[in-house]
Structures are given as C-alpha cells and as structure tokens.
Amino acid sequence: MNYLEFEKPLAEIEGKAEELRAMARADEGMDVTAEAAGLDQKAKAMLVDLYKKLTPWQKCQVARHPDRPHCKDYIEALFSEYTPLAGDRNFADDHAVMGGLARLGDTPVVVIGHEKGHDTKTRIERNFGMARPEGYRKAIRLMDLADRFNLPVITLVDTPGAYPGKGAEERGQSEAIARATEKCLQIGVPLISAVIGEGGSGGAVAFATANRVVMLEHSIYSVISPEGCASILWKDAEKMREAAEALRLTAQDLSKLGVIDRIVSEPVGGAQRDRATTIASVGKTLETLLADLKAKSRDDLVKERRSKFLQIGQTGLAA
C-alpha cells in the first residue's frame, strides 16, 4: 500500500500489526492474534475518521493516488469485445488516449479515455495521461464513427491536463481540444462521461462535454491544478491548499453547482483500497444512465447537451 501524507498515522498502526504477524510467523509459539486484531480495529476506525473529513487538497492527493484504477482497468473489467482503434490518420497514435469499439453489458458502444499508466515504464509511454493534439483528433475520429453507426459514447476522464509541450503546441493543441469539445456537442448519440481521477482543464472538458457527467467521490475536476493556480495568483506553488479550497474542485462542490450529474461512492479509504468494488460501482452507474438516454431521439440528445452546458455558466454566476 502506498500511503498518502495525511495517512501516515494509519500507516504506523497497520505497519505495527503486520510486524506482529511477521514475528508470529517466525516464532510459531507466539500468539499475537488478539493484539493484531486490536490494531486492525483501531486502523479501521482511523481510516473511517480520516476519509470522513477530507479537505479539498487531500482529495487531490487521493485522486492522484498511483494505485487508483485507471482507464485500462475499467475497460478490461467492464467492457467485453473491446477492439482498440489507433491513430488520428494524420500524424501519429497518442498512447495517452485509448479507445475503440466494445460492449457495455449487451450494448455496443465506443469507449474513449485517458490512460496514465501504472508503473514508470507505462507512465512514460502514456505521457502520464497528458494527451497531445493527435490524441484529441483520435477521439474526434472515434466520436464520428460512433455517430455514423449510432453507437453511444462512454468517456473515462483521468488527466492532469493536455500536454503543454512545444511540439504539441506546434501541432495545434488548443485547436484540437476545441474541435473535440465541439464534436462532443454535435454527435446525436448518448454521451456519458465519468471522471475517475483527475479532470484537468480543457484536456478533460474535451471528453466530458456530455449528456451525463459523473464523478467518483474522491475525484477532482477543475480549470487548473491547485499548484498552477497558486503559482499564478500568489507566485507560490506551496499555497496549493488554499488554491484547492478556492477552486471548488471536489465532486461535492461541483454537484451543488450543477456541473456534474451524479457522484459515485468509493469504498472507505478510496478507490485504491478496493479497486474491484469501485469499478463495479462505476459500471452499474454507466449502465443505468445509458438505459435512460437510449430512449431519447438524436435531436433531443443534442439539444439537451447544449442546454446543459449553457446553463452551467448561469448556475455558476448565481452561486
């Protein structure tokens, strides 16, 4: 288990329980059952208490936890007959964005998502989930395909933001993001987006301009990272805690503001502590929302989606 900064007291208790069990394994005559069980109970109570009152900055840490399930994990667990499609037919294939044809339950869909990778090698290969222009153009191609064959689109958002490198800017990063956002608003099929970790800036909006947007309980969604906001406003990245408070980036805040439609609960301790349960909860939510949207006409889906995002600004102004 990788422990976060605020989980250090918990790490100490769970470490002591494991030490006792290790001693018992080395000395078969030693009985530590009662002591270890007592420490387990204390750790369980502490975990509940810690996650009951997370600050926005702590939620940022949980959303970025390296052990959280990523896009690839969701696709492998929830979707059958997944056939990946690669490339933007223009420049290259962007490994930070994965997508293709699949089935969610019995429904054929197109699934698209950001993939961060799970170890050093795959994180570098996936560019830590930061897409380049070709990634967004690949997503546009997949959404066009979905629209042509009347297939619902499911997007899984987990990115710190679009890649800001020189090459990406030279190849039209902002234009690609704008075109992807525009395509989200144009397609006449159900579009459902789930923020499963980080929803960073336009890089997330390009996938999340959907009929229904859901967020995991401890995920985040914001116009800029807390560190970036602090650097701009206070010239000090260490003020990220204050920035996280000001950005209103938690699922709970965004639900109140009307930016998202539903919050998917996570197990106590976050998605990283029970990946299978988290993935199953997201899958159940996606299936429920998809069943509701399938009954709507193409025109209604487009009108409803456009109206939803026009009203978000009005909600924000009122708040």
Buried (B, 14 or more C-beta within 10 A) or exposed (E): EEBBEBBEEBBEBBBBBEEBBEEBEEEEEEEBEEBBEEBEEBBBEBBEEBBEEBEBBBBBBBBBBEEBBBBBBBBEBBBEEBEEBBEBEEBBBBBBBBBBBBBBEEBBBBBBBBBBBBEEEBBEEBBBBBBBBBBBBBBBBBBBBBBEEEBBBBBBBBBBBBBEEEEBBEBBBEEBBBBBBEBBBEBBBBBBBBBBBBBBBBBBBBBBBBBBBBBBBBBBBBBBBBBBBBBEEEEEBEBBBBBBBBBBBBBBBBBEBBBBBBBBEBBEBBBBBBBEEBBEBBBEBBBEBBEEBEEBEEEEBBEEBEEBBEEBEEEEEEE
